[in-house]
Amino acid sequence: MSNQSRHRFFGGDVDWFTVLLWFSLCIIGWFNIHAAVFDPEYPSLFNLNTNYGKQSIYIFSAMVLAVTILIVDAKFYSSISPILYAITLLLLIAVLLIGRNVGGNQAWIPIGSFRLQPSEFAKLATCLLLARYLSAQSTKSPNLKSLLLGAIIVLLPVILVLLQPDTGSALAFFALVFVFYREGYISGAWMLFGALCILLFVLALAFNPWMVVLSLAVICGLGIYYFRKKTKIIINLVVLFVLSAVYVFSVEFAYENVLQSHQRNRIDVILGKIDDPRGEGYNLNQSMIAIGSGQFWGKGYLQGTQTKYNFVPEQSTDFIFCTIGEEWGFVGCMVVIGIYLTLLLRIVNIAERQRTAFARIYAYGVACILFFHFAINIGMTIGIVPIIGIPLPFISYGGSSLWSFTILLFIMIKFDSNRKGIV
């Protein structure tokens, strides 16, 4: 097919480099799922009795979805966004009523042998509706009303996902705060304030709250002494100290009364407050052993002992990066991370070259969701963030995650291919 024929078929100029990056991650995921749960009785990558055989079907169907998305008119995705958002909210409610509980989370709707996870598709629907709403406000100056309504679009699915309770998937929605920042609804000062709140949150968990408050009192006291002739600054420092102290003790209260015991234990393991290699720390301990044992070049395909003997739980889903680290070593890890970073930078570049606010906002939403999953999933396998159970995009086993991420990405590719025609 010539370039001109492809242009007519897909209705635009498709960014094939981004498509290649997507396909590379899918293939890497497929082979590493094969390595993670390899069964000598079913060695074929296409054996449907195994997860890697099922993943081949998911990849093929994802390719069909991708082609379909590129054929459909780009304007369709904007017009259908409210309907898609409403459907995903209904599915999130349905999963609370008829969903299957797996690992303490009621997040899946059983459909025969397949399990649908609505929260994965809710991220897609939220990105689309948020892009549609904020783009409609693009001719106006950013204001508090638009910010609040945009926040409601994000928070509605978050609340329903938290009821499952699936904390990891719920947190992914908060990555969309960078969309509000890019569009001017949140200033850099507020982003810095948010970063300081996160820092204070970690300190409140890592140390005794009274020690944290005492340290804040000393810092504010030094500030008051330095600005002793400026009454307004002194008042601001006092108010800031009071609010910070209340926040610290609120974190302690939420930690003890809101989080479940296994979530508290996982955080304590990360912060080094407890050493539990056979309990809550088992997953993390085995994960780091697997990645570390791969050293520089790795043990080789299908040669991972931690993988082969099933030491790492959920090694084809949440901990798939362990298989990459063990069998392909530091080099393999860097290749995968490099592909992800290239994809993310490509998406940001695509976002900035869009001619409409809708396409730009949506592309930034895609970047936010993919970056959160990429950073947190790899971070939890190497012990720098708590284990919250989210998939590695395009690589982890599962139809729902692969399809939702594929649709998320290819709608953006469609927008980019038809930049002049999107409304």
PyMOL commands that set and color helices and strands:
alter all, ss='L'
color gray80, all
select helices_A, chain A and resi 3-10+16-36+51-71+75-98+118-136+144-162+167-182+188-206+209-226+231-257+261-271+282-293+305-308+320-352+357-381+399-417
alter helices_A, ss='H'
color red, helices_A
select strands_A, chain A and resi 100-102+105-111+114-116
alter strands_A, ss='S'
color yellow, strands_A
deselect
rebuild
show_as cartoon
